[in-house]
Amino acid sequence: MKRKLYLMVALLVALVVTGGTFAYTQTSSSVSTRVSAGSFATVTAYSGSEAWAKYNRTPDWTPVEGTAGSIAPGDLYYIENPSGYTGKLLVMLYVTNVGDLANSYSYINMQVQAYDYDADVSTHTSENLDLYLTLTNGYVCFVLDPANGDGYVITIDGGSWYCFDADGGSLSPSFYIDVRQA
């Protein structure tokens, strides 16, 4: 009977010690999104509280080493319809630091969306894109018709990630957008 008691006490002590060690080695960090642009149309990167914004924030998550999580939606860019141009726009959205992100994440899946913005009534109408930016593809392309509304708000509408190393590299994606005549 004493052996069983000693065994139980030893197992409990081992559980407490290893559980404490596991919690101690966990690291978390916040994510900040960086955006830049170059294009045919006038493109404005979200910098905080613009009138055209849908979410009034950038995409956000807090990676914790050894865990998975979700991405809170956020604004990236506003593409103003080019004056006098009636053709379609080819939009290419890139993650420019995929290699750095791959040092910290097993995967990042970011759902990209474009919203037609009408400044007169401050409405956002979804274009129903079914596109994901990932560590594998690094970019997405889509076509927009500038005849609709005043322009487009480009957003990350959600997604997921798995962080295996919160200290090993960049935890924040950098975005670049290029808008051309289609």
ChimeraX commands (.cxc) that place a marker at each C-alpha (Angstrom):
marker #1 position 0.00,0.00,0.00 radius 0.5
marker #1 position 2.88,2.36,0.82 radius 0.5
marker #1 position 4.39,1.75,-2.62 radius 0.5
marker #1 position 1.19,2.88,-4.31 radius 0.5
marker #1 position 1.07,5.99,-2.15 radius 0.5
marker #1 position 4.71,6.84,-2.94 radius 0.5
marker #1 position 4.05,6.23,-6.64 radius 0.5
marker #1 position 1.01,8.55,-6.61 radius 0.5
marker #1 position 2.94,11.28,-4.79 radius 0.5
marker #1 position 5.88,10.92,-7.23 radius 0.5
marker #1 position 3.52,11.16,-10.23 radius 0.5
marker #1 position 1.85,14.27,-8.82 radius 0.5
marker #1 position 5.21,15.93,-8.17 radius 0.5
marker #1 position 6.36,15.07,-11.71 radius 0.5
marker #1 position 3.14,16.47,-13.15 radius 0.5
marker #1 position 3.47,19.73,-11.22 radius 0.5
marker #1 position 7.14,20.17,-12.22 radius 0.5
marker #1 position 6.66,19.38,-15.93 radius 0.5
marker #1 position 3.46,21.42,-16.14 radius 0.5
marker #1 position 5.24,24.41,-14.64 radius 0.5
marker #1 position 8.14,23.98,-17.05 radius 0.5
marker #1 position 5.76,23.84,-20.02 radius 0.5
marker #1 position 3.98,27.02,-18.95 radius 0.5
marker #1 position 7.30,28.76,-18.32 radius 0.5
marker #1 position 8.61,28.09,-21.86 radius 0.5
marker #1 position 5.51,29.48,-23.56 radius 0.5
marker #1 position 6.13,32.77,-25.35 radius 0.5
marker #1 position 3.59,35.13,-26.81 radius 0.5
marker #1 position 3.83,38.28,-28.84 radius 0.5
marker #1 position 1.60,40.74,-30.63 radius 0.5
marker #1 position 1.35,41.24,-34.38 radius 0.5
marker #1 position 1.64,44.56,-36.19 radius 0.5
marker #1 position 0.74,44.76,-39.85 radius 0.5
marker #1 position 2.90,46.76,-42.27 radius 0.5
marker #1 position 1.45,47.91,-45.60 radius 0.5
marker #1 position 2.93,49.56,-48.69 radius 0.5
marker #1 position 1.67,50.14,-52.21 radius 0.5
marker #1 position 2.56,51.02,-55.77 radius 0.5
marker #1 position -0.04,51.11,-58.50 radius 0.5
marker #1 position -1.97,52.55,-61.43 radius 0.5
marker #1 position -4.87,53.69,-59.23 radius 0.5
marker #1 position -4.67,55.83,-56.10 radius 0.5
marker #1 position -4.12,53.45,-53.19 radius 0.5
marker #1 position -4.17,54.45,-49.54 radius 0.5
marker #1 position -2.85,52.15,-46.83 radius 0.5
marker #1 position -4.90,51.95,-43.65 radius 0.5
marker #1 position -3.17,53.88,-40.89 radius 0.5
marker #1 position -5.98,54.29,-38.36 radius 0.5
marker #1 position -9.54,55.61,-38.41 radius 0.5
marker #1 position -9.94,56.52,-42.11 radius 0.5
marker #1 position -13.52,57.29,-43.20 radius 0.5
marker #1 position -13.47,54.49,-45.79 radius 0.5
marker #1 position -12.45,51.78,-43.31 radius 0.5
marker #1 position -14.74,48.83,-42.75 radius 0.5
marker #1 position -13.25,47.55,-39.46 radius 0.5
marker #1 position -11.28,50.60,-38.25 radius 0.5
marker #1 position -8.29,48.44,-37.32 radius 0.5
marker #1 position -5.66,46.28,-38.96 radius 0.5
marker #1 position -5.86,42.47,-38.89 radius 0.5
marker #1 position -4.80,41.28,-35.45 radius 0.5
marker #1 position -3.79,38.18,-33.53 radius 0.5
marker #1 position -1.54,37.29,-30.62 radius 0.5
marker #1 position 0.69,34.32,-31.42 radius 0.5
marker #1 position 1.63,32.03,-28.56 radius 0.5
marker #1 position 4.34,29.47,-29.15 radius 0.5
marker #1 position 2.96,25.98,-29.68 radius 0.5
marker #1 position -0.65,27.08,-30.27 radius 0.5
marker #1 position -3.08,27.83,-33.07 radius 0.5
marker #1 position -5.45,30.76,-33.23 radius 0.5
marker #1 position -7.66,32.94,-35.34 radius 0.5
marker #1 position -7.16,36.30,-37.05 radius 0.5
marker #1 position -9.42,39.22,-36.17 radius 0.5
marker #1 position -10.56,41.05,-39.33 radius 0.5
marker #1 position -8.95,44.32,-40.34 radius 0.5
marker #1 position -8.44,46.90,-43.08 radius 0.5
marker #1 position -5.40,46.99,-45.38 radius 0.5
marker #1 position -6.00,49.36,-48.33 radius 0.5
marker #1 position -8.42,51.67,-50.09 radius 0.5
marker #1 position -8.31,51.69,-53.88 radius 0.5
marker #1 position -9.89,54.85,-55.27 radius 0.5
marker #1 position -11.52,54.44,-58.66 radius 0.5
marker #1 position -9.25,56.05,-61.28 radius 0.5
marker #1 position -10.80,59.19,-62.76 radius 0.5
marker #1 position -12.07,58.62,-66.30 radius 0.5
marker #1 position -10.94,54.98,-66.46 radius 0.5
marker #1 position -13.77,52.60,-67.36 radius 0.5
marker #1 position -11.81,49.35,-67.65 radius 0.5
marker #1 position -11.25,46.73,-64.98 radius 0.5
marker #1 position -8.50,46.73,-62.37 radius 0.5
marker #1 position -6.11,43.84,-61.78 radius 0.5
marker #1 position -5.23,43.74,-58.07 radius 0.5
marker #1 position -2.24,41.78,-56.80 radius 0.5
marker #1 position -1.84,41.55,-53.01 radius 0.5
marker #1 position 1.46,40.16,-51.71 radius 0.5
marker #1 position 2.91,39.11,-48.36 radius 0.5
marker #1 position 6.48,40.33,-48.78 radius 0.5
marker #1 position 8.10,38.55,-45.82 radius 0.5
marker #1 position 6.90,34.96,-46.29 radius 0.5
marker #1 position 10.38,33.56,-45.59 radius 0.5
marker #1 position 10.58,35.35,-42.24 radius 0.5
marker #1 position 7.06,34.25,-41.26 radius 0.5
marker #1 position 7.89,30.62,-42.13 radius 0.5
marker #1 position 10.52,30.71,-39.35 radius 0.5
marker #1 position 7.74,31.15,-36.78 radius 0.5
marker #1 position 4.54,29.70,-38.25 radius 0.5
marker #1 position 3.58,26.29,-39.62 radius 0.5
marker #1 position 0.75,28.05,-41.45 radius 0.5
marker #1 position -1.05,31.36,-41.78 radius 0.5
marker #1 position -4.30,31.48,-43.75 radius 0.5
marker #1 position -5.64,35.01,-44.28 radius 0.5
marker #1 position -9.02,35.43,-45.98 radius 0.5
marker #1 position -8.83,38.35,-48.43 radius 0.5
marker #1 position -11.94,40.38,-49.26 radius 0.5
marker #1 position -12.75,43.48,-51.32 radius 0.5
marker #1 position -15.65,45.73,-50.40 radius 0.5
marker #1 position -17.17,48.20,-52.83 radius 0.5
marker #1 position -17.30,51.46,-50.88 radius 0.5
marker #1 position -19.91,54.16,-51.49 radius 0.5
marker #1 position -18.83,57.33,-49.67 radius 0.5
marker #1 position -22.25,59.00,-50.02 radius 0.5
marker #1 position -23.90,56.47,-47.72 radius 0.5
marker #1 position -20.79,54.92,-46.11 radius 0.5
marker #1 position -21.73,51.39,-47.17 radius 0.5
marker #1 position -19.49,48.41,-47.86 radius 0.5
marker #1 position -20.72,45.77,-50.31 radius 0.5
marker #1 position -18.75,42.52,-50.42 radius 0.5
marker #1 position -17.31,41.28,-53.71 radius 0.5
marker #1 position -17.46,37.70,-52.33 radius 0.5
marker #1 position -13.87,36.81,-53.11 radius 0.5
marker #1 position -12.92,33.28,-52.14 radius 0.5
marker #1 position -9.19,33.94,-51.75 radius 0.5
marker #1 position -6.66,33.12,-49.05 radius 0.5
marker #1 position -3.15,34.51,-48.62 radius 0.5
marker #1 position -0.93,31.77,-47.19 radius 0.5
marker #1 position 2.72,30.99,-46.59 radius 0.5
marker #1 position 2.52,28.69,-49.61 radius 0.5
marker #1 position 1.11,31.07,-52.21 radius 0.5
marker #1 position 2.41,34.43,-50.86 radius 0.5
marker #1 position 0.07,36.45,-53.10 radius 0.5
marker #1 position -3.43,36.60,-54.57 radius 0.5
marker #1 position -4.75,38.23,-57.74 radius 0.5
marker #1 position -8.28,39.37,-58.52 radius 0.5
marker #1 position -10.12,41.71,-60.87 radius 0.5
marker #1 position -12.34,44.63,-59.80 radius 0.5
marker #1 position -14.69,46.77,-61.85 radius 0.5
marker #1 position -14.07,50.44,-60.99 radius 0.5
marker #1 position -17.49,51.44,-62.32 radius 0.5
marker #1 position -19.01,50.38,-58.96 radius 0.5
marker #1 position -19.04,52.92,-56.09 radius 0.5
marker #1 position -16.18,55.26,-55.21 radius 0.5
marker #1 position -13.55,52.62,-54.66 radius 0.5
marker #1 position -12.70,49.43,-52.85 radius 0.5
marker #1 position -11.62,48.59,-49.32 radius 0.5
marker #1 position -9.25,45.60,-49.26 radius 0.5
marker #1 position -9.43,43.66,-45.99 radius 0.5
marker #1 position -8.38,40.51,-44.23 radius 0.5
marker #1 position -11.73,39.11,-43.06 radius 0.5
marker #1 position -10.32,36.42,-40.78 radius 0.5
marker #1 position -8.16,33.35,-40.92 radius 0.5
marker #1 position -6.04,31.06,-38.79 radius 0.5
marker #1 position -2.43,30.37,-37.83 radius 0.5
marker #1 position -0.18,27.97,-35.93 radius 0.5
marker #1 position 2.92,29.41,-34.25 radius 0.5
marker #1 position 5.75,27.02,-33.39 radius 0.5
marker #1 position 8.37,29.61,-32.44 radius 0.5
marker #1 position 7.41,33.03,-31.08 radius 0.5
marker #1 position 11.07,34.08,-30.73 radius 0.5
marker #1 position 12.52,32.71,-33.99 radius 0.5
marker #1 position 11.62,35.38,-36.54 radius 0.5
marker #1 position 9.04,37.85,-37.68 radius 0.5
marker #1 position 5.51,37.36,-36.37 radius 0.5
marker #1 position 4.05,40.25,-38.40 radius 0.5
marker #1 position 3.17,40.06,-42.08 radius 0.5
marker #1 position 4.16,42.87,-44.45 radius 0.5
marker #1 position 1.74,43.51,-47.30 radius 0.5
marker #1 position 2.30,45.08,-50.71 radius 0.5
marker #1 position -0.43,45.82,-53.24 radius 0.5
marker #1 position -0.14,46.53,-56.94 radius 0.5
marker #1 position -3.11,47.74,-58.98 radius 0.5
marker #1 position -2.93,47.73,-62.80 radius 0.5
marker #1 position -5.19,48.02,-65.78 radius 0.5
marker #1 position -6.71,44.62,-66.50 radius 0.5
marker link #1:1,2 radius 0.2
marker link #1:2,3 radius 0.2
marker link #1:3,4 radius 0.2
marker link #1:4,5 radius 0.2
marker link #1:5,6 radius 0.2
marker link #1:6,7 radius 0.2
marker link #1:7,8 radius 0.2
marker link #1:8,9 radius 0.2
marker link #1:9,10 radius 0.2
marker link #1:10,11 radius 0.2
marker link #1:11,12 radius 0.2
marker link #1:12,13 radius 0.2
marker link #1:13,14 radius 0.2
marker link #1:14,15 radius 0.2
marker link #1:15,16 radius 0.2
marker link #1:16,17 radius 0.2
marker link #1:17,18 radius 0.2
marker link #1:18,19 radius 0.2
marker link #1:19,20 radius 0.2
marker link #1:20,21 radius 0.2
marker link #1:21,22 radius 0.2
marker link #1:22,23 radius 0.2
marker link #1:23,24 radius 0.2
marker link #1:24,25 radius 0.2
marker link #1:25,26 radius 0.2
marker link #1:26,27 radius 0.2
marker link #1:27,28 radius 0.2
marker link #1:28,29 radius 0.2
marker link #1:29,30 radius 0.2
marker link #1:30,31 radius 0.2
marker link #1:31,32 radius 0.2
marker link #1:32,33 radius 0.2
marker link #1:33,34 radius 0.2
marker link #1:34,35 radius 0.2
marker link #1:35,36 radius 0.2
marker link #1:36,37 radius 0.2
marker link #1:37,38 radius 0.2
marker link #1:38,39 radius 0.2
marker link #1:39,40 radius 0.2
marker link #1:40,41 radius 0.2
marker link #1:41,42 radius 0.2
marker link #1:42,43 radius 0.2
marker link #1:43,44 radius 0.2
marker link #1:44,45 radius 0.2
marker link #1:45,46 radius 0.2
marker link #1:46,47 radius 0.2
marker link #1:47,48 radius 0.2
marker link #1:48,49 radius 0.2
marker link #1:49,50 radius 0.2
marker link #1:50,51 radius 0.2
marker link #1:51,52 radius 0.2
marker link #1:52,53 radius 0.2
marker link #1:53,54 radius 0.2
marker link #1:54,55 radius 0.2
marker link #1:55,56 radius 0.2
marker link #1:56,57 radius 0.2
marker link #1:57,58 radius 0.2
marker link #1:58,59 radius 0.2
marker link #1:59,60 radius 0.2
marker link #1:60,61 radius 0.2
marker link #1:61,62 radius 0.2
marker link #1:62,63 radius 0.2
marker link #1:63,64 radius 0.2
marker link #1:64,65 radius 0.2
marker link #1:65,66 radius 0.2
marker link #1:66,67 radius 0.2
marker link #1:67,68 radius 0.2
marker link #1:68,69 radius 0.2
marker link #1:69,70 radius 0.2
marker link #1:70,71 radius 0.2
marker link #1:71,72 radius 0.2
marker link #1:72,73 radius 0.2
marker link #1:73,74 radius 0.2
marker link #1:74,75 radius 0.2
marker link #1:75,76 radius 0.2
marker link #1:76,77 radius 0.2
marker link #1:77,78 radius 0.2
marker link #1:78,79 radius 0.2
marker link #1:79,80 radius 0.2
marker link #1:80,81 radius 0.2
marker link #1:81,82 radius 0.2
marker link #1:82,83 radius 0.2
marker link #1:83,84 radius 0.2
marker link #1:84,85 radius 0.2
marker link #1:85,86 radius 0.2
marker link #1:86,87 radius 0.2
marker link #1:87,88 radius 0.2
marker link #1:88,89 radius 0.2
marker link #1:89,90 radius 0.2
marker link #1:90,91 radius 0.2
marker link #1:91,92 radius 0.2
marker link #1:92,93 radius 0.2
marker link #1:93,94 radius 0.2
marker link #1:94,95 radius 0.2
marker link #1:95,96 radius 0.2
marker link #1:96,97 radius 0.2
marker link #1:97,98 radius 0.2
marker link #1:98,99 radius 0.2
marker link #1:99,100 radius 0.2
marker link #1:100,101 radius 0.2
marker link #1:101,102 radius 0.2
marker link #1:102,103 radius 0.2
marker link #1:103,104 radius 0.2
marker link #1:104,105 radius 0.2
marker link #1:105,106 radius 0.2
marker link #1:106,107 radius 0.2
marker link #1:107,108 radius 0.2
marker link #1:108,109 radius 0.2
marker link #1:109,110 radius 0.2
marker link #1:110,111 radius 0.2
marker link #1:111,112 radius 0.2
marker link #1:112,113 radius 0.2
marker link #1:113,114 radius 0.2
marker link #1:114,115 radius 0.2
marker link #1:115,116 radius 0.2
marker link #1:116,117 radius 0.2
marker link #1:117,118 radius 0.2
marker link #1:118,119 radius 0.2
marker link #1:119,120 radius 0.2
marker link #1:120,121 radius 0.2
marker link #1:121,122 radius 0.2
marker link #1:122,123 radius 0.2
marker link #1:123,124 radius 0.2
marker link #1:124,125 radius 0.2
marker link #1:125,126 radius 0.2
marker link #1:126,127 radius 0.2
marker link #1:127,128 radius 0.2
marker link #1:128,129 radius 0.2
marker link #1:129,130 radius 0.2
marker link #1:130,131 radius 0.2
marker link #1:131,132 radius 0.2
marker link #1:132,133 radius 0.2
marker link #1:133,134 radius 0.2
marker link #1:134,135 radius 0.2
marker link #1:135,136 radius 0.2
marker link #1:136,137 radius 0.2
marker link #1:137,138 radius 0.2
marker link #1:138,139 radius 0.2
marker link #1:139,140 radius 0.2
marker link #1:140,141 radius 0.2
marker link #1:141,142 radius 0.2
marker link #1:142,143 radius 0.2
marker link #1:143,144 radius 0.2
marker link #1:144,145 radius 0.2
marker link #1:145,146 radius 0.2
marker link #1:146,147 radius 0.2
marker link #1:147,148 radius 0.2
marker link #1:148,149 radius 0.2
marker link #1:149,150 radius 0.2
marker link #1:150,151 radius 0.2
marker link #1:151,152 radius 0.2
marker link #1:152,153 radius 0.2
marker link #1:153,154 radius 0.2
marker link #1:154,155 radius 0.2
marker link #1:155,156 radius 0.2
marker link #1:156,157 radius 0.2
marker link #1:157,158 radius 0.2
marker link #1:158,159 radius 0.2
marker link #1:159,160 radius 0.2
marker link #1:160,161 radius 0.2
marker link #1:161,162 radius 0.2
marker link #1:162,163 radius 0.2
marker link #1:163,164 radius 0.2
marker link #1:164,165 radius 0.2
marker link #1:165,166 radius 0.2
marker link #1:166,167 radius 0.2
marker link #1:167,168 radius 0.2
marker link #1:168,169 radius 0.2
marker link #1:169,170 radius 0.2
marker link #1:170,171 radius 0.2
marker link #1:171,172 radius 0.2
marker link #1:172,173 radius 0.2
marker link #1:173,174 radius 0.2
marker link #1:174,175 radius 0.2
marker link #1:175,176 radius 0.2
marker link #1:176,177 radius 0.2
marker link #1:177,178 radius 0.2
marker link #1:178,179 radius 0.2
marker link #1:179,180 radius 0.2
marker link #1:180,181 radius 0.2
marker link #1:181,182 radius 0.2
view
